[in-house]
């Protein structure tokens, strides 16, 4: 997949399904003990599992560490999420 201009390198390192270290994260959209949703340059990344905790978050560097038991990781399109963040007037005058 081509890297978009202005995007950061995106890496995901999962160790023993107990600790995930991610880079290239724009923001953490939502999180609870069963799911963490992150906006990355490559799409929305959803981690599902048990006892999940965001142990470290650096928005400036785009780094996130998640601990707990990871059951699944899935990417999806982030276009709808990005459009929802646009102002009312931008969407109105298209």
N, C-alpha and C positions, 0 to 999 in steps of 0.2 A: 504494500500500500504506500502511495506517495505521501511524503510528509508535507503538510501545508506550510507556507511561509509564515514565520512568526510563531510557529508552534515549538514546544519543547519536546525533547526526546521522551518517549513514554516507555517505561519498563514496569514489569510486574514480577516480583520475586515472591514465591510462596514456599515456605519452609515447613515441611511435615504437617501441612494443613492447619497449622497453629499460629503462624505469623505471616502477614503479607506486608511487603514493603513496595510502595508504588511511587513512581515519579511521573511528571507530565500531567498532574491533576490540576484542573482549573479551580474547582471548588467541590466541597462535599455538599451534595444536595440534601440528603437526609440520612439519618442513621438511627438505629435502635439495636437491641441485643440480638435481633434475628436477621438484619439486613443493613447494608451500607451502600448508598448510591452516590457515585462520584461522576462529575462532568470532566471528561478528558478531551484532548484534541481529536481522538479517534472515536469518540462516541460516549454514551453513558455506560459506565461500568457498574454492575450490580454484584455485590458479594452477598451470598446468603449463607447462614450457618447458625451456630448457637453461641451464646455468651460473647458476642462480638463487641469489641471496644476500640474506638479510635484512640490509640495511645499517643500518637504524635501527629500534628498537623502543622505544616509550614506552607501557607498560602503563597508567600513570596517566592519560594523555591519550587512549589508545586509538588511537595512530598507529603505522603500519608503513610502511617504505619497502623495496621489493624491487627489485633490479637483476638484469639478465640478459635473455635472450630469452624473452619471454612468448608461448606458443603458444595458450593457451586460459585462460578464466576461467569458472568455473561455480559456481552456488549450489545448495545442497541443504539439506534439513531438518536442523536441529541438535537436534531433540527427542531422538533416540536418544543423541546424544553427551551432552546435559545429564542425561538419566536415568542414564546410566552413571556419572556423577560423584556421584550421590546415595548416601547411606550405605545400608548393607545393611538397617538397621532401618526406614528410611523406605520402601524398596521392599517389605519384609516385611509391614508393617502397613497396607497400602493396602486 
